[in-house]
Amino acid sequence: MEIEHLRTFVAVADAGGVSAAARRLGVSKSIVSRRLLRIEAELGVQLLARTTRGAALTEAGITFRHHAARACAEIDTARETITPTGELRGVLRVAMPLTFGPTHFASVIADMARQHPQLHVHTSYSDRFVDLIAEGFDCAIRGAYLPDSNLIARRVGPIHGKLVASPAYVDAYGAPQTPAELASHQALMQGTETWQFRDGDRIVTVQPQGRFKADSATALAAAAAAGLGLAWLPDCITYDYLASGALVPIMMRYPVPPGAVFVVRPPSQHPTRKVRVLTEMMIEYFARNPEIWGLDPQA
């Protein structure tokens, strides 16, 4: 039984249908269907029950999926063990944040594809928390990760942020000096959220209020530059605005607590080599670009 047929079956089982699996694998639906038929013919059992909504695993399919996934993982581990520095092959599916993924991390993905011409790289940009296992991603780059999830996270770099406003807004309405004064200002927000600030060793949490909301930090930065209010944003979003003077930092006596960027992956004993390579490239990226992320280049 060919390993690609096993990978195809696992992809169909995880994606819930032939069409979704074909998109995930980057092949046609007819190829996926042929591989499934060959596996079932070789085993002599039905693994998938086809429905109008996709495909559901039979009892035999549930059992076989577990063993097929483990076999694929073992083959990948064996291949990487005997060729630890060889060419990366196969498909790397990465979920990236839409907020700063295309502007800051896309170059890392492109460089990885350039260095490894046998590797197929599929990147999805979205600010939603994708289900890595159900949607078949090898890993995700996140500005935060769910601490109670079963995902494995590797920190690759820091995120620093500031409270910012335009000079025109400050001239018209003044600048708050303490977190308590934020109640009298227009806040630009992604939704119903809280803002945190450091007061010495203490964290102060406030519930901002405002009439302008957007589900994109990039859009909030533009709104802040237009003078609509105060925005609590990462430095990688406001870097150019601050450099040009379109935005100015506010309330610096109460800095925003630092965050971090993580590479997260589904649980397994060892990360695949392609995920390890991407992780190291992300770490190198942060080391090369400290000023964009609010770091001291001399530190």
C-alpha positions as CSV (number, residue, x, y, z in Angstrom):
1,M,0.0,0.0,0.0
2,E,1.5,3.3,-1.1
3,I,2.2,6.0,1.5
4,E,0.6,8.7,-0.6
5,H,-2.6,6.7,-0.6
6,L,-2.5,6.5,3.2
7,R,-1.9,10.3,3.4
8,T,-4.8,10.9,1.1
9,F,-7.1,8.7,3.3
10,V,-6.0,10.6,6.4
11,A,-6.6,13.9,4.7
12,V,-10.2,12.9,3.6
13,A,-10.9,11.6,7.1
14,D,-9.7,14.8,8.7
15,A,-11.3,17.2,6.2
16,G,-14.6,15.4,6.1
17,G,-14.8,15.0,2.3
18,V,-13.1,14.5,-1.0
19,S,-13.3,18.1,-2.2
20,A,-11.8,19.6,1.0
21,A,-9.0,16.9,1.1
22,A,-8.2,17.6,-2.6
23,R,-7.8,21.3,-1.8
24,R,-5.7,20.5,1.2
25,L,-3.4,18.2,-0.8
26,G,-3.3,20.3,-3.9
27,V,-4.5,17.5,-6.2
28,S,-7.7,16.9,-8.2
29,K,-10.8,15.3,-6.7
30,S,-10.5,12.4,-9.2
31,I,-7.0,11.5,-7.9
32,V,-8.3,11.5,-4.3
33,S,-11.2,9.3,-5.2
34,R,-9.0,6.8,-7.1
35,R,-6.7,6.5,-4.2
36,L,-9.5,5.9,-1.8
37,L,-11.0,3.2,-4.0
38,R,-7.7,1.4,-4.2
39,I,-7.2,1.4,-0.5
40,E,-10.7,0.0,0.1
41,A,-10.2,-2.6,-2.6
42,E,-6.9,-3.7,-1.1
43,L,-8.4,-3.9,2.4
44,G,-11.7,-5.4,1.3
45,V,-13.6,-3.1,3.6
46,Q,-15.5,0.2,3.3
47,L,-13.6,3.0,5.1
48,L,-15.9,5.9,4.2
49,A,-19.6,6.3,3.9
50,R,-20.2,8.9,1.2
51,T,-23.0,11.4,1.9
52,T,-24.4,14.5,0.2
53,R,-22.4,16.5,2.8
54,G,-19.1,14.8,2.3
55,A,-17.8,11.6,3.8
56,A,-18.1,10.0,7.2
57,L,-15.8,7.3,8.6
58,T,-17.2,3.8,9.1
59,E,-16.2,1.9,12.2
60,A,-13.4,0.3,10.2
61,G,-12.4,3.7,8.9
62,I,-12.1,5.1,12.4
63,T,-9.7,2.3,13.4
64,F,-7.7,2.4,10.1
65,R,-7.4,6.2,10.3
66,H,-5.5,6.0,13.6
67,H,-3.0,3.4,12.2
68,A,-2.7,5.2,8.9
69,A,-1.9,8.5,10.5
70,R,0.7,6.9,12.8
71,A,2.3,5.1,9.8
72,C,2.6,8.4,7.9
73,A,4.2,10.1,10.9
74,E,6.6,7.2,11.4
75,I,7.7,7.4,7.7
76,D,8.2,11.1,8.0
77,T,10.3,10.7,11.1
78,A,12.3,7.9,9.5
79,R,13.0,10.0,6.4
80,E,14.1,13.0,8.5
81,T,16.3,10.8,10.6
82,I,18.3,9.4,7.7
83,T,18.3,12.8,5.8
84,P,18.4,15.4,8.6
85,T,19.9,18.1,6.3
86,G,18.4,17.0,3.0
87,E,15.9,18.9,0.9
88,L,12.5,19.6,2.4
89,R,9.7,18.0,0.4
90,G,5.9,17.5,0.6
91,V,3.4,20.2,1.7
92,L,3.7,22.7,4.5
93,R,0.3,24.3,5.4
94,V,0.7,27.3,7.7
95,A,-2.0,29.6,9.2
96,M,-0.9,33.2,9.6
97,P,-2.6,36.2,11.3
98,L,-4.1,38.6,8.7
99,T,-3.3,41.6,10.9
100,F,0.5,41.5,10.4
101,G,1.2,38.2,8.6
102,P,1.2,39.5,5.0
103,T,3.2,42.6,5.9
104,H,5.8,41.1,8.2
105,F,5.9,37.3,8.0
106,A,5.1,36.6,4.3
107,S,8.8,37.3,3.5
108,V,9.8,34.5,5.8
109,I,7.5,32.0,4.1
110,A,8.7,33.2,0.7
111,D,12.3,32.8,1.7
112,M,11.6,29.3,3.0
113,A,10.0,28.3,-0.4
114,R,12.9,29.8,-2.2
115,Q,15.5,27.8,-0.2
116,H,13.5,24.6,-0.6
117,P,12.2,24.3,-4.2
118,Q,10.8,20.8,-3.6
119,L,8.5,22.0,-0.8
120,H,4.9,23.1,-1.5
121,V,3.9,25.9,0.8
122,H,0.3,26.7,1.4
123,T,-0.4,29.8,3.6
124,S,-3.8,30.9,4.9
125,Y,-4.1,34.4,6.3
126,S,-6.9,34.9,8.9
127,D,-7.2,36.4,12.3
128,R,-9.5,33.6,13.5
129,F,-8.1,30.7,15.5
130,V,-8.1,27.9,13.0
131,D,-8.5,24.3,14.2
132,L,-5.1,23.0,13.2
133,I,-6.0,19.4,13.5
134,A,-9.5,19.5,11.9
135,E,-8.3,21.8,9.0
136,G,-5.1,19.9,8.4
137,F,-2.5,22.7,9.2
138,D,1.0,21.7,10.1
139,C,1.4,24.8,12.3
140,A,0.2,28.4,12.9
141,I,1.9,31.6,13.7
142,R,0.0,33.4,16.4
143,G,0.3,36.6,18.5
144,A,-1.1,34.6,21.3
145,Y,-2.0,30.9,21.9
146,L,-4.6,29.2,24.0
147,P,-2.9,28.1,27.2
148,D,-5.6,25.5,27.9
149,S,-5.4,23.9,24.4
150,N,-3.5,20.7,23.6
151,L,-1.4,22.5,21.0
152,I,2.4,22.7,21.5
153,A,3.7,26.3,21.3
154,R,7.3,27.6,20.7
155,R,7.9,31.3,21.4
156,V,9.8,32.9,18.5
157,G,9.7,36.6,19.4
158,P,8.2,39.3,21.5
159,I,5.4,41.8,20.7
160,H,5.5,45.2,22.3
161,G,2.7,47.8,22.0
162,K,1.6,51.3,22.9
163,L,-1.4,53.4,23.4
164,V,-1.3,55.9,20.4
165,A,-3.2,58.8,19.0
166,S,-2.8,61.4,16.3
167,P,-1.3,64.9,17.1
168,A,-4.6,66.4,16.0
169,Y,-6.6,64.3,18.5
170,V,-4.3,65.3,21.3
171,D,-4.6,69.0,20.3
172,A,-8.4,68.7,20.3
173,Y,-9.0,66.5,23.3
174,G,-5.8,66.3,25.3
175,A,-3.9,63.1,26.2
176,P,-4.9,60.9,29.2
177,Q,-2.3,60.8,31.9
178,T,-3.6,57.7,33.8
179,P,-5.7,54.7,32.9
180,A,-8.7,56.1,34.8
181,E,-8.8,59.1,32.4
182,L,-9.4,56.8,29.5
183,A,-13.1,56.8,30.4
184,S,-13.4,60.3,28.9
185,H,-11.8,59.5,25.6
186,Q,-12.9,57.7,22.4
187,A,-11.3,54.3,22.1
188,L,-10.8,52.5,18.8
189,M,-11.4,48.8,19.4
190,Q,-11.7,45.4,17.6
191,G,-14.7,44.5,19.7
192,T,-15.7,44.3,23.3
193,E,-12.3,44.1,24.9
194,T,-10.1,45.2,27.8
195,W,-6.9,47.1,27.8
196,Q,-4.1,46.4,30.2
197,F,-1.3,48.7,31.4
198,R,1.6,48.3,33.9
199,D,1.7,50.4,37.0
200,G,5.0,49.3,38.5
201,D,4.5,45.6,39.4
202,R,0.8,45.9,39.1
203,I,-1.4,45.3,36.0
204,V,-4.2,47.8,35.6
205,T,-7.2,46.7,33.5
206,V,-9.7,49.1,31.9
207,Q,-12.8,48.7,29.8
208,P,-12.5,51.2,27.0
209,Q,-15.5,52.8,25.3
210,G,-15.8,54.1,21.8
211,R,-18.0,54.4,18.7
212,F,-15.5,53.1,16.1
213,K,-14.7,49.3,15.9
214,A,-12.9,47.2,13.3
215,D,-11.7,43.6,13.2
216,S,-8.3,44.7,11.8
217,A,-5.5,46.3,13.8
218,T,-4.3,47.9,10.5
219,A,-7.7,49.6,10.1
220,L,-7.6,50.8,13.7
221,A,-4.2,52.4,13.1
222,A,-5.5,54.2,10.1
223,A,-8.5,55.4,12.1
224,A,-6.2,56.6,14.9
225,A,-4.1,58.5,12.3
226,A,-7.3,60.1,11.1
227,G,-7.9,61.5,14.6
228,L,-10.9,59.3,15.6
229,G,-9.5,58.3,19.0
230,L,-7.0,56.3,21.0
231,A,-5.8,52.9,19.9
232,W,-4.0,50.2,21.9
233,L,-1.8,48.5,19.2
234,P,1.4,46.5,18.7
235,D,4.5,48.4,17.5
236,C,4.7,46.3,14.3
237,I,1.4,48.0,13.2
238,T,2.2,51.5,14.3
239,Y,5.9,51.6,13.5
240,D,5.7,53.6,10.3
241,Y,3.0,55.9,11.7
242,L,5.2,56.7,14.7
243,A,8.3,57.2,12.5
244,S,6.4,59.7,10.3
245,G,4.7,61.5,13.3
246,A,1.2,60.6,12.1
247,L,0.8,58.9,15.5
248,V,2.4,59.7,18.9
249,P,2.7,57.5,22.0
250,I,0.3,58.2,24.8
251,M,0.5,57.6,28.6
252,M,4.0,56.2,28.5
253,R,4.2,56.1,32.3
254,Y,1.8,53.1,32.1
255,P,3.3,50.9,29.4
256,V,1.4,48.1,27.7
257,P,2.5,44.6,29.0
258,P,4.6,42.8,26.4
259,G,3.2,39.8,24.5
260,A,4.8,37.2,22.2
261,V,4.6,35.5,18.9
262,F,4.4,31.7,18.9
263,V,4.6,28.8,16.4
264,V,1.9,26.4,17.5
265,R,1.5,22.9,16.1
266,P,-0.7,19.8,16.8
267,P,0.6,17.6,19.6
268,S,3.1,14.9,18.6
269,Q,6.3,13.5,20.1
270,H,8.5,15.4,17.6
271,P,7.8,18.4,15.3
272,T,8.4,17.7,11.6
273,R,11.5,19.1,10.2
274,K,9.7,21.6,8.0
275,V,8.0,23.1,11.1
276,R,11.4,23.2,12.9
277,V,13.0,25.0,9.9
278,L,10.1,27.5,9.8
279,T,10.4,28.1,13.6
280,E,14.2,28.8,13.3
281,M,13.6,31.2,10.4
282,M,11.0,33.0,12.5
283,I,13.4,33.4,15.3
284,E,16.1,34.7,12.9
285,Y,13.5,37.2,11.5
286,F,12.9,38.7,14.9
287,A,16.6,39.0,15.6
288,R,17.1,40.9,12.3
289,N,14.2,43.3,12.8
290,P,14.1,44.3,16.5
291,E,13.0,47.9,15.9
292,I,9.8,46.9,14.2
293,W,8.7,45.0,17.3
294,G,9.6,47.6,19.9
295,L,12.9,46.2,20.9
296,D,16.2,47.9,21.6
297,P,18.6,46.9,18.7
298,Q,21.5,47.3,21.1
299,A,20.1,45.1,23.8
